[in-house]
């Protein structure tokens, strides 16, 4: 499961008060921020900038957990741990996995907006 639908429902109902436009704005902000941060993450890895790598992975982890993207958040946690350890062992595979998972999260979130729009 790419997204925890219960988390999406809670975010939509309670945080956005069933306001589809607000939810859409939150999703757009999350996707835009995440896309930008993924580029920065790859750059930090390339430059062996462990503090930046850790900070970006931590940020992505928290934002993604809010949207119920649990697998994405778990990959971010692994990257965070690697950066904290000061090593790059396995980082390329994790960044590839993260980019792939981001594509799935994006597709699923956009479909969820469509679903919520048709049901309200």
N, C-alpha and C positions, 0 to 999 in steps of 0.2 A: 504494500500500500504506500503510495507516494505521499499522501497527506492524511492526517488524522481528521476525518470529516467532523468529528465532534468539536475539535479545536476551531475549525472554520465556522461551524454553526455558532459557537460561543462568541467568537470574534464578531461575527455579523450581527447577532442578536443583541449582545450586551455592550460591546464596545462601540459598535456603529448604530445601535438602536434601530436595527432593520433598515438602515439608510443605505440603499444600494450604491448611490453615487459616492458616499463616503467610503464604503467598503472598496469600491473600484479604485478610488484615489489611494487608499492604503496599499492595495495590491500593486498598483502602478509604481508607487514609491518604493515598495519592497523589491519589486523586480528590477527597477532601474538602479537602486542602490546595490543590489546583489550583483548585477551584471558588472558594474563599475568595480566593486570590491573583488570580484573574481579576477579581473585584469590586474589589479594591484597585488593580489595574492600571488599570482604567477610571477610578477616582477620582483616581489620581496623574496620569493624562493630563488629566483635566478640570481639575485644579488646577495643571497645568504644573510638577509636582514631578519634575524630571528625575532627581535622584539616586534617589528611590524607584522611579520607573518603570524605571530601569536595574537596580536591585537585584532587583525582582520579576521582570523579564524574565529576568535571569540565573539566579535560583532556579528558575523554571519550566523554563528551558532544560535545566539539569542534571538535574532530577528526571525530565523527560520523556525525555531521552536514555537514562536508566537503564532505562526501560520500552520502549525501542525506538520511541518516538513521534518519528520523525525529522522529519517535516513540521512538527509542532507545535514542535519544538526550533528548526527553521530560522526559523519565524516569530518566535519569541522572540528569536533572534539579531538579526533585522532591527529589532525594537523596541529591543533593547539598543543597537544602533548609532545609531538615531535619537535615543534619550535621551542618549547620550554626546555627540552632535553638538549637543544643546541645541535641537532643533527638533521640531515636531509634524507636519511634513509627511508625509502618508500614514498617520498613526498610527491614525485612525479605521477605515480599511479594514483595517489589520493586526489591530487588536483584534477587529473583526468576523470576520475570517478565523480568528483564534485561537479565538474562542468556538465557531465552527462546527467547527473541527478538534477542539476539546475534546469536543464531542458525539460525534464519530466515534471518538475515542480511547476514551472511556468505554464506548460500545457494544461496541467491539471487545475491550477488556479484560474486560468482564463476560462476553462470549461465550467468551473464552479460558479464564476460570475454569471455565465450564461444560464446555468441551472437556477441560480437564485433569482435572476431577472425574470425568468419564465414562470417562477412559482409565486412571485409577488405582484 
